[in-house]
Amino acid sequence: MLTLYHNDMSACAQKVRFVLAVKQLEWQSEELNLRQGDQQRPEYLKINPKGLVPALEHDGNILVESNIIVDYLDEAFPEPSLMPETPLKRAKVRWWMKKLDDGLHLELAALSFGIAYRIQLLDACKGDINLVEKHLNAIPDAYMRDVQRQVMTDGMGSPRFDRAVNEFAKLIEELDAELAGHKWIGSDSMSLADIAFAPYATRLEHLHLSAMWHHKPHFKDWYERLKRTEGYQQGLAGWFNPKYLELMDRAGAEAWPNISAMLD
């Protein structure tokens, strides 16, 4: 029995749902409302003390960290395989996935929070800085707490935000070069690397930042091809929350001129 603790728009949860869809696995949904703080409730903190989603329960065993979860699912349910056939290619896939765990996920948090979710939090707190601090202090994961705090006051004017923009610009350039030689990341068949990066490209698109790859044809073709897969449609698109799509699109459109200037 598989039970997934997740959230509709969480990038990390999206990649796990993508894998579950590709492998056509049945699973029980335990959806958490992150804006209401479900992830900080004592019963969930017993499952994941970091207060992050997703978490997967399989026959009573709990797994956390999305890249570990998708790797586990690929080994536990090997058909269809989502890793290349040779050790070297598998190592290359894991190398790309490691980039996310080495910091790119926090860069995505800085972008998302700096452009859109910061506005949402300020509105919810009616500008009361004490309520904002209460929200930040309640975040169990120190790294996520620090990222939000760093972009809370200055938003896109924060050095932390500027770094996030440039890190993603660098990533897209690197992936465009990688995809010039392969149909998919690291190989000629879709793998866990493609699935792992799918939510990040999606979040950039939702934040009105897809112009970042207008002149990156290999990345652009890869992303459009990825979106046409059944796994993407079930694991990501089928869970898109219209309320958050509208927020990110509106805030992202307003932010793009400043971001474009950063890139220039």
N, C-alpha and C positions, 0 to 999 in steps of 0.2 A: 504494500500500500504506500503510495506516494502522496504526501501532503506538502503543499508549497505555501509558505507565508510570504506574501508579496504585496506589491502596490501597482496599480495600473500603469503609472507613468515612470516608475523607477527604472533607470537604465540597467541596473544590475539584475532586476527581476525580469526585464524584457529578454535578456539573453537566455535565461533559464527557460522561460516559456517557449522561446524559439526552439531550443533543443527538444523540449518535451513534445512540441508539435511535429518536428522532423521525425522523431522516433515513434510518433503516434501512441504515446503513453497516456494512460488514464491517470488523472491526479485530482486530488481534492484541493479546492481553493480556500485559503484563509487570507482574505484580503484585508490589509491594514490601511487605515486612513492616517497618513503621515501628518497631515495638517492638524488633526485632532490629537496627535500624540500617542496613537495606539502603540507605536514602536517603543515608547518609553514606559509602558505599563509593566508592573512587576512580573506579570505572568509571561510577557514576551521577553523581558530581560533574562529570564531563566533559560529561554531558548537561545537567544543571542545577546550576551551581556553588552555588546557594542550598541545595541539598539538600532541595528541596520537591517534592511531587507535586501535580498531574500534569505530565507532559511528553508532548508528542505528536510523533511522527516521521511525516512524510508524504513519501514518495518521497525519503528521505534528508535532508530538511530538518527541523530541530528547532524546535519552538515550546514556550514555557513561559508561565506565568501563565494561569490558567484563563479569565478573561474575554477575554483575547486569543485563546485557543484556540477558544472557542465562537464568537467573532465571525469568526474565520478559517474555521471549518467552515461557517458560514452563508453566507459568500461563495463558498467553494470548491465547496460542494454546495448550490446555491440552492433546491432543492426538497425539502420544503416550506419556504417562507421563514419565518424566525423573527424578522423585523423588520417593523414596521408599514409602511404604504404611503406615508406622507408624510414629508418631511424633519423636520418639527416633531415628529411622534410618535416618529421614530427617535431624535431628539436627547433626547427625554424618557426613552426606554428606557435610553439610554446614561447619562443623568444618574442614574437609579436604580442602575444597575450600578456607577457610579463610587463610590457610597457604600460599597460593599464594599471596594474598593481603598483608599479614603481612611481606613480604620481599623476598619470593622465586623468584618472578618475576624479581626483581632487581638483584638477584644472577644469573639468567639466562642471563640478559643483560651483567653482568660482564664477564661471560664465553664466550658469543658470541662475544663481543667486544674485549676481551683480546686475543682470539684465532684467529679470522678471520676478523671481521669488522674493527678492528684497522689497520690492514694491508691495507685494501681497502681504508680507509680514508687517510692514509699516502701516498699511491700511488696517490690518486686523488689530494692531496694537494702538490704533488711533494716534500714532506719533509719540506715544508714551515710551520714553527711553528705558524706563524701569521695567516695563513689560517686555520690551525687546531683549533686555539683559536677562530677564527671567527665562525667556525662550532659549537664548543662547546657552545659558548656564545649565539648562536641563538636557542638552545634547550629550549623551554618554561618551561618544567617540571624540577624543581630544583633537584629532586631525580635522574632522569635519567641523567641529566647533570653531577652531581657529580660522579656517577658511571663511566661514560665514562672518565671523567677527571682522576679519581683515577687509571685507568688501561692504560691510554693513553701512559704514558712515559715508564713504566717498563713492561707492558704487563703481561706475566705469572709470572714475578718476583714481581708483586705488592702484598702486603698483602691482598688487596681487592680481588684479583683473587684467592689466596690460600683459603680464607674464602668461596668463592663461590664453589670451588671444594669440600670442606669438607661438606658444607651444603647439596649439592646434594648427596654425598655419604651417609650422614645420612638419607636423605629423602628416598632414594632407600631401605635402610635397614628397615626403618619404614614401607614403603609400602609393602615390601616383607613379613614382619610379619603380616600385616593387611590382605594381600591376601591369607595367609595360611588358614584363616578361612572363606573366602568369595571368590566367583568367581569374583566379582567386588568390587570396593572400597566402603566399608560400607554396602553392601547388596549383594544379589544373582542375581540382575538384573542391567544392565548398567544404570548409573545415570549421573547427571551433574558432579559429582566428577570425574568420569572416563574421561568424555569429557574434563573437565578443565585441567586434567593432561596430556592428550594425546599430546598436542603440546610441552610440556616440555621434555617428553621422546623422542619425535621425534627430537627435536633440539639437544639433547645429542647424539642421533644416527647420525645425520647429521654431528656433530662435531667429529665424530670418537670416541665417548666415550662410546659406548655400552658395552665395556668390563667391565664397572663399575657394570653391573648386570649379568655377566657370571655365577657367583656363587650365584645368587639370583633367584632360579627357579620359584617362585610364581610370582615375578615381570616380569620375562621374558615371562612366559606363558600368563600373563595378557596383556602385550604389543603386543605380536604376535596375540592374539585373537582380540584385539582392532583394529589392522591394517586391519583385514579381514572384518570389518563391512563396510556396504555401506556408512554410515555416514562419516567414516574416508576417504574412497576412494574419495568421492565427496568433502568433506569439506577441506581436507588437501592434499592428494596425487594428486588430480586433479589440484591443483594450484601450485605444486612445481616448482620453477624457476631453470632450469638447471644451469644457471650461478652461482647462489648462492650455489647450491648443490656441484658444482665442487670446489668452493672456500672453503667451510666448510670442505669438505672431504680432500682436499689437506693440508689445514692449520691444521686440526685436527690430521691428520696422523703424521705431523711433531711435533705436540704438545704432543701427547700421551706419549712418554717416560718420559717427565718432569712431566706430570700429574700423571702418574703411580707412579713415585717416591714420589710425594706429598702424595698419598694415602697410600703408604707403611710406 
